[in-house]
Amino acid sequence: MDELFEAFEHLAEWPGSGHTRRDLTQRDVRFWPVRSYLVVYREKAPLQIVAILHGARDIPSIIGND
């Protein structure tokens, strides 16, 4: 849990730190890895956490492309 909250603080300070994953979704979101999880977020102010997903999940079907 602490590592996730550290990631949230980092992303709030440096929202462009993550990366896009066009192989997973066309949505305007970025991804930041924390151990075996992916923090999915929008970098617009204020930063918005969209999801925290285990990397083994079927991310495209969860996030979608709408």
HTML snippet that shows the backbone in 3Dmol.js (N, CA, C, O; Angstrom):
<script src="https://3Dmol.org/build/3Dmol-min.js"></script>
<div id="view" style="width:600px;height:400px;position:relative"></div>
<script>
const pdb = `
ATOM      1  N   MET A   1       0.820  -1.191   0.000  1.00  0.00           N
ATOM      2  CA  MET A   1       0.000   0.000   0.000  1.00  0.00           C
ATOM      3  C   MET A   1       0.867   1.259   0.000  1.00  0.00           C
ATOM      4  O   MET A   1       0.589   2.216  -0.722  1.00  0.00           O
ATOM      5  N   ASP A   2       1.904   1.244   0.807  1.00  0.00           N
ATOM      6  CA  ASP A   2       2.767   2.423   0.878  1.00  0.00           C
ATOM      7  C   ASP A   2       3.355   2.768  -0.483  1.00  0.00           C
ATOM      8  O   ASP A   2       3.451   3.940  -0.847  1.00  0.00           O
ATOM      9  N   GLU A   3       3.748   1.741  -1.232  1.00  0.00           N
ATOM     10  CA  GLU A   3       4.336   1.987  -2.550  1.00  0.00           C
ATOM     11  C   GLU A   3       3.321   2.609  -3.509  1.00  0.00           C
ATOM     12  O   GLU A   3       3.677   3.446  -4.339  1.00  0.00           O
ATOM     13  N   LEU A   4       2.066   2.201  -3.393  1.00  0.00           N
ATOM     14  CA  LEU A   4       1.035   2.815  -4.226  1.00  0.00           C
ATOM     15  C   LEU A   4       0.865   4.289  -3.881  1.00  0.00           C
ATOM     16  O   LEU A   4       0.798   5.134  -4.774  1.00  0.00           O
ATOM     17  N   PHE A   5       0.795   4.599  -2.592  1.00  0.00           N
ATOM     18  CA  PHE A   5       0.633   5.998  -2.203  1.00  0.00           C
ATOM     19  C   PHE A   5       1.852   6.837  -2.579  1.00  0.00           C
ATOM     20  O   PHE A   5       1.715   8.010  -2.925  1.00  0.00           O
ATOM     21  N   GLU A   6       3.039   6.243  -2.511  1.00  0.00           N
ATOM     22  CA  GLU A   6       4.235   6.940  -2.984  1.00  0.00           C
ATOM     23  C   GLU A   6       4.135   7.208  -4.481  1.00  0.00           C
ATOM     24  O   GLU A   6       4.537   8.272  -4.951  1.00  0.00           O
ATOM     25  N   ALA A   7       3.604   6.257  -5.222  1.00  0.00           N
ATOM     26  CA  ALA A   7       3.414   6.447  -6.662  1.00  0.00           C
ATOM     27  C   ALA A   7       2.415   7.565  -6.930  1.00  0.00           C
ATOM     28  O   ALA A   7       2.630   8.380  -7.827  1.00  0.00           O
ATOM     29  N   PHE A   8       1.320   7.617  -6.162  1.00  0.00           N
ATOM     30  CA  PHE A   8       0.332   8.678  -6.331  1.00  0.00           C
ATOM     31  C   PHE A   8       0.960  10.052  -6.103  1.00  0.00           C
ATOM     32  O   PHE A   8       0.718  10.991  -6.861  1.00  0.00           O
ATOM     33  N   GLU A   9       1.760  10.155  -5.061  1.00  0.00           N
ATOM     34  CA  GLU A   9       2.426  11.428  -4.763  1.00  0.00           C
ATOM     35  C   GLU A   9       3.388  11.803  -5.883  1.00  0.00           C
ATOM     36  O   GLU A   9       3.446  12.962  -6.295  1.00  0.00           O
ATOM     37  N   HIS A  10       4.138  10.830  -6.371  1.00  0.00           N
ATOM     38  CA  HIS A  10       5.070  11.083  -7.464  1.00  0.00           C
ATOM     39  C   HIS A  10       4.316  11.564  -8.708  1.00  0.00           C
ATOM     40  O   HIS A  10       4.716  12.542  -9.341  1.00  0.00           O
ATOM     41  N   LEU A  11       3.237  10.879  -9.052  1.00  0.00           N
ATOM     42  CA  LEU A  11       2.478  11.236 -10.246  1.00  0.00           C
ATOM     43  C   LEU A  11       1.810  12.601 -10.102  1.00  0.00           C
ATOM     44  O   LEU A  11       1.692  13.334 -11.084  1.00  0.00           O
ATOM     45  N   ALA A  12       1.377  12.947  -8.908  1.00  0.00           N
ATOM     46  CA  ALA A  12       0.779  14.267  -8.690  1.00  0.00           C
ATOM     47  C   ALA A  12       1.810  15.361  -8.932  1.00  0.00           C
ATOM     48  O   ALA A  12       1.487  16.424  -9.461  1.00  0.00           O
ATOM     49  N   GLU A  13       3.056  15.092  -8.541  1.00  0.00           N
ATOM     50  CA  GLU A  13       4.120  16.078  -8.721  1.00  0.00           C
ATOM     51  C   GLU A  13       4.657  16.067 -10.151  1.00  0.00           C
ATOM     52  O   GLU A  13       4.999  17.119 -10.690  1.00  0.00           O
ATOM     53  N   TRP A  14       4.734  14.892 -10.767  1.00  0.00           N
ATOM     54  CA  TRP A  14       5.289  14.731 -12.116  1.00  0.00           C
ATOM     55  C   TRP A  14       4.313  13.933 -12.975  1.00  0.00           C
ATOM     56  O   TRP A  14       4.588  12.775 -13.288  1.00  0.00           O
ATOM     57  N   PRO A  15       3.184  14.518 -13.365  1.00  0.00           N
ATOM     58  CA  PRO A  15       2.137  13.763 -14.061  1.00  0.00           C
ATOM     59  C   PRO A  15       2.542  13.175 -15.409  1.00  0.00           C
ATOM     60  O   PRO A  15       1.890  12.240 -15.875  1.00  0.00           O
ATOM     61  N   GLY A  16       3.572  13.674 -16.042  1.00  0.00           N
ATOM     62  CA  GLY A  16       4.010  13.114 -17.314  1.00  0.00           C
ATOM     63  C   GLY A  16       4.947  11.932 -17.166  1.00  0.00           C
ATOM     64  O   GLY A  16       5.488  11.445 -18.158  1.00  0.00           O
ATOM     65  N   SER A  17       5.147  11.461 -15.939  1.00  0.00           N
ATOM     66  CA  SER A  17       6.106  10.383 -15.680  1.00  0.00           C
ATOM     67  C   SER A  17       5.712   9.062 -16.309  1.00  0.00           C
ATOM     68  O   SER A  17       6.580   8.289 -16.713  1.00  0.00           O
ATOM     69  N   GLY A  18       4.456   8.798 -16.397  1.00  0.00           N
ATOM     70  CA  GLY A  18       4.008   7.514 -16.932  1.00  0.00           C
ATOM     71  C   GLY A  18       4.139   7.448 -18.438  1.00  0.00           C
ATOM     72  O   GLY A  18       4.733   8.326 -19.063  1.00  0.00           O
ATOM     73  N   HIS A  19       3.588   6.417 -19.003  1.00  0.00           N
ATOM     74  CA  HIS A  19       3.685   6.234 -20.438  1.00  0.00           C
ATOM     75  C   HIS A  19       2.333   5.796 -20.999  1.00  0.00           C
ATOM     76  O   HIS A  19       1.523   5.188 -20.299  1.00  0.00           O
ATOM     77  N   THR A  20       2.109   6.109 -22.247  1.00  0.00           N
ATOM     78  CA  THR A  20       0.902   5.638 -22.915  1.00  0.00           C
ATOM     79  C   THR A  20       1.129   4.202 -23.363  1.00  0.00           C
ATOM     80  O   THR A  20       2.267   3.765 -23.534  1.00  0.00           O
ATOM     81  N   ARG A  21       0.044   3.481 -23.549  1.00  0.00           N
ATOM     82  CA  ARG A  21       0.128   2.092 -24.014  1.00  0.00           C
ATOM     83  C   ARG A  21      -0.917   1.900 -25.091  1.00  0.00           C
ATOM     84  O   ARG A  21      -1.999   1.375 -24.827  1.00  0.00           O
ATOM     85  N   ARG A  22      -0.600   2.325 -26.306  1.00  0.00           N
ATOM     86  CA  ARG A  22      -1.545   2.199 -27.413  1.00  0.00           C
ATOM     87  C   ARG A  22      -1.835   0.736 -27.741  1.00  0.00           C
ATOM     88  O   ARG A  22      -2.829   0.426 -28.397  1.00  0.00           O
ATOM     89  N   ASP A  23      -0.962  -0.159 -27.281  1.00  0.00           N
ATOM     90  CA  ASP A  23      -1.230  -1.588 -27.464  1.00  0.00           C
ATOM     91  C   ASP A  23      -2.332  -2.079 -26.525  1.00  0.00           C
ATOM     92  O   ASP A  23      -2.913  -3.140 -26.753  1.00  0.00           O
ATOM     93  N   LEU A  24      -2.624  -1.309 -25.465  1.00  0.00           N
ATOM     94  CA  LEU A  24      -3.659  -1.678 -24.506  1.00  0.00           C
ATOM     95  C   LEU A  24      -4.945  -0.877 -24.661  1.00  0.00           C
ATOM     96  O   LEU A  24      -6.036  -1.415 -24.470  1.00  0.00           O
ATOM     97  N   THR A  25      -4.827   0.414 -25.009  1.00  0.00           N
ATOM     98  CA  THR A  25      -6.011   1.265 -25.136  1.00  0.00           C
ATOM     99  C   THR A  25      -5.695   2.513 -25.940  1.00  0.00           C
ATOM    100  O   THR A  25      -4.557   2.981 -25.961  1.00  0.00           O
ATOM    101  N   GLN A  26      -6.701   3.040 -26.593  1.00  0.00           N
ATOM    102  CA  GLN A  26      -6.570   4.311 -27.307  1.00  0.00           C
ATOM    103  C   GLN A  26      -7.019   5.480 -26.425  1.00  0.00           C
ATOM    104  O   GLN A  26      -6.926   6.637 -26.834  1.00  0.00           O
ATOM    105  N   ARG A  27      -7.499   5.184 -25.235  1.00  0.00           N
ATOM    106  CA  ARG A  27      -7.946   6.241 -24.319  1.00  0.00           C
ATOM    107  C   ARG A  27      -6.782   7.144 -23.937  1.00  0.00           C
ATOM    108  O   ARG A  27      -5.616   6.756 -24.014  1.00  0.00           O
ATOM    109  N   ASP A  28      -7.125   8.344 -23.530  1.00  0.00           N
ATOM    110  CA  ASP A  28      -6.118   9.326 -23.128  1.00  0.00           C
ATOM    111  C   ASP A  28      -5.720   9.098 -21.671  1.00  0.00           C
ATOM    112  O   ASP A  28      -6.038   9.897 -20.790  1.00  0.00           O
ATOM    113  N   VAL A  29      -5.017   7.986 -21.440  1.00  0.00           N
ATOM    114  CA  VAL A  29      -4.558   7.645 -20.094  1.00  0.00           C
ATOM    115  C   VAL A  29      -3.077   7.285 -20.155  1.00  0.00           C
ATOM    116  O   VAL A  29      -2.532   6.991 -21.219  1.00  0.00           O
ATOM    117  N   ARG A  30      -2.458   7.316 -19.010  1.00  0.00           N
ATOM    118  CA  ARG A  30      -1.061   6.914 -18.872  1.00  0.00           C
ATOM    119  C   ARG A  30      -0.973   5.782 -17.856  1.00  0.00           C
ATOM    120  O   ARG A  30      -1.884   5.575 -17.054  1.00  0.00           O
ATOM    121  N   PHE A  31       0.132   5.059 -17.905  1.00  0.00           N
ATOM    122  CA  PHE A  31       0.341   3.910 -17.029  1.00  0.00           C
ATOM    123  C   PHE A  31       1.629   4.100 -16.234  1.00  0.00           C
ATOM    124  O   PHE A  31       2.623   4.617 -16.744  1.00  0.00           O
ATOM    125  N   TRP A  32       1.588   3.670 -14.969  1.00  0.00           N
ATOM    126  CA  TRP A  32       2.761   3.729 -14.106  1.00  0.00           C
ATOM    127  C   TRP A  32       2.839   2.403 -13.348  1.00  0.00           C
ATOM    128  O   TRP A  32       1.906   2.055 -12.625  1.00  0.00           O
ATOM    129  N   PRO A  33       3.932   1.661 -13.502  1.00  0.00           N
ATOM    130  CA  PRO A  33       4.034   0.364 -12.825  1.00  0.00           C
ATOM    131  C   PRO A  33       4.411   0.498 -11.356  1.00  0.00           C
ATOM    132  O   PRO A  33       5.251   1.318 -10.984  1.00  0.00           O
ATOM    133  N   VAL A  34       3.777  -0.319 -10.535  1.00  0.00           N
ATOM    134  CA  VAL A  34       4.123  -0.447  -9.116  1.00  0.00           C
ATOM    135  C   VAL A  34       4.098  -1.938  -8.816  1.00  0.00           C
ATOM    136  O   VAL A  34       3.035  -2.542  -8.673  1.00  0.00           O
ATOM    137  N   ARG A  35       5.282  -2.517  -8.724  1.00  0.00           N
ATOM    138  CA  ARG A  35       5.437  -3.975  -8.594  1.00  0.00           C
ATOM    139  C   ARG A  35       4.698  -4.668  -9.725  1.00  0.00           C
ATOM    140  O   ARG A  35       5.006  -4.402 -10.887  1.00  0.00           O
ATOM    141  N   SER A  36       3.739  -5.543  -9.446  1.00  0.00           N
ATOM    142  CA  SER A  36       3.032  -6.249 -10.520  1.00  0.00           C
ATOM    143  C   SER A  36       1.703  -5.580 -10.872  1.00  0.00           C
ATOM    144  O   SER A  36       0.838  -6.202 -11.489  1.00  0.00           O
ATOM    145  N   TYR A  37       1.539  -4.317 -10.479  1.00  0.00           N
ATOM    146  CA  TYR A  37       0.319  -3.567 -10.765  1.00  0.00           C
ATOM    147  C   TYR A  37       0.603  -2.418 -11.721  1.00  0.00           C
ATOM    148  O   TYR A  37       1.740  -1.967 -11.864  1.00  0.00           O
ATOM    149  N   LEU A  38      -0.447  -1.965 -12.362  1.00  0.00           N
ATOM    150  CA  LEU A  38      -0.369  -0.769 -13.192  1.00  0.00           C
ATOM    151  C   LEU A  38      -1.348   0.260 -12.651  1.00  0.00           C
ATOM    152  O   LEU A  38      -2.535  -0.020 -12.485  1.00  0.00           O
ATOM    153  N   VAL A  39      -0.837   1.447 -12.379  1.00  0.00           N
ATOM    154  CA  VAL A  39      -1.699   2.565 -12.022  1.00  0.00           C
ATOM    155  C   VAL A  39      -2.078   3.225 -13.339  1.00  0.00           C
ATOM    156  O   VAL A  39      -1.207   3.643 -14.102  1.00  0.00           O
ATOM    157  N   VAL A  40      -3.352   3.315 -13.602  1.00  0.00           N
ATOM    158  CA  VAL A  40      -3.857   3.927 -14.824  1.00  0.00           C
ATOM    159  C   VAL A  40      -4.407   5.286 -14.429  1.00  0.00           C
ATOM    160  O   VAL A  40      -5.244   5.380 -13.531  1.00  0.00           O
ATOM    161  N   TYR A  41      -3.937   6.356 -15.101  1.00  0.00           N
ATOM    162  CA  TYR A  41      -4.348   7.689 -14.675  1.00  0.00           C
ATOM    163  C   TYR A  41      -4.447   8.651 -15.846  1.00  0.00           C
ATOM    164  O   TYR A  41      -3.877   8.430 -16.914  1.00  0.00           O
ATOM    165  N   ARG A  42      -5.193   9.729 -15.610  1.00  0.00           N
ATOM    166  CA  ARG A  42      -5.260  10.857 -16.541  1.00  0.00           C
ATOM    167  C   ARG A  42      -4.415  11.964 -15.943  1.00  0.00           C
ATOM    168  O   ARG A  42      -4.518  12.266 -14.754  1.00  0.00           O
ATOM    169  N   GLU A  43      -3.578  12.567 -16.776  1.00  0.00           N
ATOM    170  CA  GLU A  43      -2.643  13.557 -16.248  1.00  0.00           C
ATOM    171  C   GLU A  43      -3.203  14.970 -16.208  1.00  0.00           C
ATOM    172  O   GLU A  43      -2.507  15.894 -15.787  1.00  0.00           O
ATOM    173  N   LYS A  44      -4.447  15.157 -16.637  1.00  0.00           N
ATOM    174  CA  LYS A  44      -5.028  16.493 -16.586  1.00  0.00           C
ATOM    175  C   LYS A  44      -5.201  16.921 -15.138  1.00  0.00           C
ATOM    176  O   LYS A  44      -5.455  16.093 -14.263  1.00  0.00           O
ATOM    177  N   ALA A  45      -5.061  18.221 -14.890  1.00  0.00           N
ATOM    178  CA  ALA A  45      -5.201  18.731 -13.523  1.00  0.00           C
ATOM    179  C   ALA A  45      -6.672  18.774 -13.136  1.00  0.00           C
ATOM    180  O   ALA A  45      -7.487  19.273 -13.913  1.00  0.00           O
ATOM    181  N   PRO A  46      -7.031  18.278 -11.987  1.00  0.00           N
ATOM    182  CA  PRO A  46      -6.181  17.505 -11.084  1.00  0.00           C
ATOM    183  C   PRO A  46      -5.999  16.072 -11.608  1.00  0.00           C
ATOM    184  O   PRO A  46      -6.858  15.531 -12.304  1.00  0.00           O
ATOM    185  N   LEU A  47      -4.880  15.491 -11.259  1.00  0.00           N
ATOM    186  CA  LEU A  47      -4.580  14.126 -11.657  1.00  0.00           C
ATOM    187  C   LEU A  47      -5.711  13.204 -11.227  1.00  0.00           C
ATOM    188  O   LEU A  47      -6.225  13.327 -10.115  1.00  0.00           O
ATOM    189  N   GLN A  48      -6.097  12.292 -12.093  1.00  0.00           N
ATOM    190  CA  GLN A  48      -7.209  11.389 -11.804  1.00  0.00           C
ATOM    191  C   GLN A  48      -6.752   9.944 -11.968  1.00  0.00           C
ATOM    192  O   GLN A  48      -6.355   9.526 -13.056  1.00  0.00           O
ATOM    193  N   ILE A  49      -6.811   9.185 -10.874  1.00  0.00           N
ATOM    194  CA  ILE A  49      -6.499   7.762 -10.931  1.00  0.00           C
ATOM    195  C   ILE A  49      -7.729   7.059 -11.498  1.00  0.00           C
ATOM    196  O   ILE A  49      -8.814   7.143 -10.923  1.00  0.00           O
ATOM    197  N   VAL A  50      -7.563   6.376 -12.610  1.00  0.00           N
ATOM    198  CA  VAL A  50      -8.667   5.687 -13.278  1.00  0.00           C
ATOM    199  C   VAL A  50      -8.808   4.272 -12.734  1.00  0.00           C
ATOM    200  O   VAL A  50      -9.920   3.803 -12.494  1.00  0.00           O
ATOM    201  N   ALA A  51      -7.682   3.594 -12.541  1.00  0.00           N
ATOM    202  CA  ALA A  51      -7.729   2.203 -12.072  1.00  0.00           C
ATOM    203  C   ALA A  51      -6.361   1.787 -11.558  1.00  0.00           C
ATOM    204  O   ALA A  51      -5.339   2.381 -11.903  1.00  0.00           O
ATOM    205  N   ILE A  52      -6.365   0.767 -10.736  1.00  0.00           N
ATOM    206  CA  ILE A  52      -5.145   0.085 -10.314  1.00  0.00           C
ATOM    207  C   ILE A  52      -5.387  -1.375 -10.644  1.00  0.00           C
ATOM    208  O   ILE A  52      -6.251  -2.019 -10.049  1.00  0.00           O
ATOM    209  N   LEU A  53      -4.625  -1.893 -11.592  1.00  0.00           N
ATOM    210  CA  LEU A  53      -4.884  -3.227 -12.122  1.00  0.00           C
ATOM    211  C   LEU A  53      -3.652  -4.113 -12.017  1.00  0.00           C
ATOM    212  O   LEU A  53      -2.524  -3.655 -12.200  1.00  0.00           O
ATOM    213  N   HIS A  54      -3.879  -5.366 -11.724  1.00  0.00           N
ATOM    214  CA  HIS A  54      -2.785  -6.321 -11.739  1.00  0.00           C
ATOM    215  C   HIS A  54      -2.356  -6.516 -13.191  1.00  0.00           C
ATOM    216  O   HIS A  54      -3.201  -6.603 -14.082  1.00  0.00           O
ATOM    217  N   GLY A  55      -1.085  -6.583 -13.424  1.00  0.00           N
ATOM    218  CA  GLY A  55      -0.550  -6.697 -14.771  1.00  0.00           C
ATOM    219  C   GLY A  55      -0.988  -7.946 -15.523  1.00  0.00           C
ATOM    220  O   GLY A  55      -0.928  -7.972 -16.752  1.00  0.00           O
ATOM    221  N   ALA A  56      -1.428  -8.986 -14.810  1.00  0.00           N
ATOM    222  CA  ALA A  56      -1.858 -10.213 -15.460  1.00  0.00           C
ATOM    223  C   ALA A  56      -3.315 -10.160 -15.928  1.00  0.00           C
ATOM    224  O   ALA A  56      -3.785 -11.072 -16.608  1.00  0.00           O
ATOM    225  N   ARG A  57      -4.022  -9.095 -15.561  1.00  0.00           N
ATOM    226  CA  ARG A  57      -5.427  -8.965 -15.972  1.00  0.00           C
ATOM    227  C   ARG A  57      -5.511  -8.647 -17.469  1.00  0.00           C
ATOM    228  O   ARG A  57      -4.523  -8.249 -18.086  1.00  0.00           O
ATOM    229  N   ASP A  58      -6.692  -8.825 -18.036  1.00  0.00           N
ATOM    230  CA  ASP A  58      -6.946  -8.485 -19.424  1.00  0.00           C
ATOM    231  C   ASP A  58      -7.264  -6.992 -19.480  1.00  0.00           C
ATOM    232  O   ASP A  58      -8.430  -6.598 -19.512  1.00  0.00           O
ATOM    233  N   ILE A  59      -6.240  -6.184 -19.492  1.00  0.00           N
ATOM    234  CA  ILE A  59      -6.378  -4.738 -19.372  1.00  0.00           C
ATOM    235  C   ILE A  59      -7.198  -4.128 -20.504  1.00  0.00           C
ATOM    236  O   ILE A  59      -8.049  -3.284 -20.221  1.00  0.00           O
ATOM    237  N   PRO A  60      -6.999  -4.499 -21.757  1.00  0.00           N
ATOM    238  CA  PRO A  60      -7.829  -3.902 -22.820  1.00  0.00           C
ATOM    239  C   PRO A  60      -9.326  -4.109 -22.612  1.00  0.00           C
ATOM    240  O   PRO A  60     -10.116  -3.211 -22.904  1.00  0.00           O
ATOM    241  N   SER A  61      -9.726  -5.270 -22.116  1.00  0.00           N
ATOM    242  CA  SER A  61     -11.162  -5.494 -21.919  1.00  0.00           C
ATOM    243  C   SER A  61     -11.685  -4.716 -20.707  1.00  0.00           C
ATOM    244  O   SER A  61     -12.874  -4.401 -20.648  1.00  0.00           O
ATOM    245  N   ILE A  62     -10.828  -4.409 -19.755  1.00  0.00           N
ATOM    246  CA  ILE A  62     -11.257  -3.645 -18.570  1.00  0.00           C
ATOM    247  C   ILE A  62     -11.313  -2.153 -18.900  1.00  0.00           C
ATOM    248  O   ILE A  62     -12.300  -1.488 -18.586  1.00  0.00           O
ATOM    249  N   ILE A  63     -10.264  -1.625 -19.527  1.00  0.00           N
ATOM    250  CA  ILE A  63     -10.176  -0.198 -19.830  1.00  0.00           C
ATOM    251  C   ILE A  63     -11.042   0.158 -21.034  1.00  0.00           C
ATOM    252  O   ILE A  63     -11.702   1.197 -21.036  1.00  0.00           O
ATOM    253  N   GLY A  64     -11.045  -0.689 -22.046  1.00  0.00           N
ATOM    254  CA  GLY A  64     -11.818  -0.425 -23.253  1.00  0.00           C
ATOM    255  C   GLY A  64     -11.162   0.618 -24.137  1.00  0.00           C
ATOM    256  O   GLY A  64     -10.101   1.148 -23.808  1.00  0.00           O
ATOM    257  N   ASN A  65     -11.798   0.910 -25.259  1.00  0.00           N
ATOM    258  CA  ASN A  65     -11.257   1.862 -26.219  1.00  0.00           C
ATOM    259  C   ASN A  65     -12.266   2.938 -26.583  1.00  0.00           C
ATOM    260  O   ASN A  65     -12.081   3.648 -27.572  1.00  0.00           O
ATOM    261  N   ASP A  66     -13.309   3.068 -25.816  1.00  0.00           N
ATOM    262  CA  ASP A  66     -14.328   4.088 -26.140  1.00  0.00           C
ATOM    263  C   ASP A  66     -13.823   5.487 -25.925  1.00  0.00           C
ATOM    264  O   ASP A  66     -14.556   6.450 -26.152  1.00  0.00           O
TER     265      ASP A  66
END
`;
const viewer = $3Dmol.createViewer("view");
viewer.addModel(pdb, "pdb");
viewer.setStyle({}, {cartoon: {color: "spectrum"}});
viewer.zoomTo();
viewer.render();
</script>
